[in-house]
Amino acid sequence: MNEKSRKNEDLLAQAFADNDLGPLDSHPVGDAPKEPTVGDLDLEARSSLRKLNRAAQHQMDAEDITEVEYRQLRLERVILLGVWTEGTLAQAEASMAELQALAETAGSEVLESVVQRRDKPDPGTFIGSGKVKELRDIVKATGADTVIADGELSPGQMVQLEDKLDAKVVDRTMLILDIFAQHAQSKEGKAQVSLAQMQYLITRLRGWGHSMSRQAGGRAGSNGGVGLRGPGETKIETDRRRLRQDMARIRKELESMKTSREVKRSRRQAGTLPRIAIAGYTNAGKSSLLNALTGAGVLVEDALFATLDPTTRRAELRDGRTVIVTDTVGFVRHLPTQLVEAFRSTLEEIVEADLILHVVDGSDPFPLEQIKAVNKVISEIVEEQGAEMPPELLVVNKVDRAESATVAQLRHALDDVVFTSAVTGEGLSELETRIEQILNSLDLHTKMLIPFDRGDLVSRLHEEGTVISEDYTETGTLMDIRVPRSTGAELSKFIVD
């Protein structure tokens, strides 16, 4: 561990002490606390970590950081910047509201929002010289330290904006990457996010102030002449080389994790239990729905991208059938390409499922736009895998918070949709019925005669299939049953006409 790492660890420890953050399992004196779920502990840990990071960042020496560390967000007081190029004013406002939710999820305080109406973003400064002057005055007046742009900025745009505003500039892509970095829990999830961040940063390295243009050592070449030969590669080149080395190392780590993941997935595929993937827009209530269906107790937070690591649980439907339900990472409009690439292994869970529950936030002002954004990413993954699109069931969640006009619009625009509330339980019974109907349509409906000495097969059929009727004959148990086709093929010798 180098001296700087030890220094940062000491700062975190000091911040922990200064903020009097006790252990995560401590409770105030009084009534006995309710047994916390895994999700409760995750939420408490996440809140504590944000406090620690914010306290430690106040104490860190700003002069002794690299370009890569500078680009890791230290968001506190921010101004949002948007360019309205198409759509209605309501859509533009919804886009800025989502950007504000993203910024607050990253741990920042939003001071003000600035939106400019343009046919297209300015190629030099994203918003044009006049708006830049206005924004610079707002930055000075509010004391903001960061400006977040609602779009992906080119390296040139980022350089010009930072020089003219004298403040750090972050675009939507980097903001989402930072949220993913905060919320990733598993070793693989953290590695995937790190790789995505590095892929984004390597094309945007630049000098921060004049210190980043210093020479770092070595020889610059032999054609400069006496007194003109520099000492070697610049600090930016050093950072870029270090990034490439780190990216290569992380790719190797992810490759080694791939084997373990594929083994687990092959075990699930070898099994006969139906697999259901819960997919959808971020903060649409996917984890709440998983908890309602399975009692998993996973983290539920009213924040964007609260879930990054997929959670898989078993659930028993009302007809006795056991299914495997997986909660996957949420999508968002303009999801960074780097994240789609890094989380492709996670997203493959969706393509390989027997049924996709596409969860939509019914309380969102533009839920149809959410559906388009999610379908775009899923279709890209399906096309790349060369697979067939699994059956999909649209689930409009949060109807307890939705406007009646929005619900009416969705009923008119969508076919084969279930309206639910994971909080109140509304529509969950209908959802289970629709899941059973879809899975039954994928099954083999047949009759099997199981000998009395094969009670293990009777138990298996009860677990893996839906028993419609069960009678006892002289030769065995006659079962009218729906089973997965793989199970039917395996037990074909017991099938009777």
TADATA-V22053 format. One line per field, one symbol per residue. ss: DSSP state (H for helix, E for strand, C for the rest). phi: phi as a letter, one per 20 degrees, with the letter a starting at -180 (. if undefined). burial: + if it has 9 or more other ideal C-beta (glycine too) atoms within 8 Angstrom, else -. Layout:
# TADATA-V22053
ss = ???
phi = ???
burial = ???
This chain:
# TADATA-V22053
ss = CCHHHHHHHHHHHHHHHHCCCCCCCCCCCCCCCCCCCHHHHHHHHHHHHHHHHHHHHHHCCCCCCCHHHHHCCCCCEEEEEEEECCCCHHHHHHHHHHHHHHHHHCCCEEEEEEEEECCCCECCCECCHHHHHHHHHHHHHHCCCEEEECCCCCHHHHHHHHHHHCCEEEEHHHHHHHHHHHHCCCHHHHHHHHHHHHHHHCCCCCCCCCHHHCECCCCCCCCCCCCCCCCCCEHHHHHHHHHHHHHHHHHHHHHHHHHHHHHHHHHHHHCCCEEEEEEEECCCCHHHHHHHHHCCCCCCCCCCCCCCCCEEEEEECCCCCEEEEEECCCECCCCCHHHHHHCHHHHHHHHCCCEEEEEEECCCCCHHHHHHHHHHHHHHHHHHHCCCCCEEEEEEECCCCCCHHHHHHHHHHCCCEEECCCCCCCCHHHHHHHHHHHHHHHCEEEEEEECCCCHHHHHHHHHHCEEEEEEECCCCEEEEEEECHHHHHHCHHHEEC
phi = .fffffffffffffffffelefffeecffqffffgfegffffffffffffffffffffefffedcefffffffcfcccdecccedbneffffffffffffffffffoddeeacccdebfbgffecmcnfffffffffffffemfdbddeereefgffffffffeelbfdcefffffffffffefdffffffffgffffffffecfbfemeffeffdpoceqddenfndfeepfffffffffffffffffffffffffffffffffffffffdffdddecqffmenfffffffecmfmfgccfbflfddefddcebdffenfecddcedfedbflfggfffffdfffffgffefebdeeecefeffcfffffffffffffffffffmdeffgccfceemffdeffffffffffeddlcddccfeenfnffffffffffffffeeeebdcddgfedfffffffffecdeebbcddfdreedebdcgfffgffdffefdf
burial = -----+-++-++-+++--+-------------------++++++++-++++++++++--+----+-++-++++-++++++++++------++-+++-+++++++++++-+-+++++-+--++--++++--++-+++-++--+-+-++++++-+-+-++++++-++-+-++++++++++++++++---+++++++++++++++-++++---++--++---+--------+--+++++++++++++-++--++-++--++--+---+--+----+++++++++-++++++++++++-+-+++--+++++++++-+++-+--+++++++++++++--++-+++++++++++++++++++++++++-+-++++++-++--++++++-------+--+++++++--+---++-+++--+--++++++---+++-+++++++-+++-+++--++++---+--++-+++-++++--------++++-+++++-++--+--++--
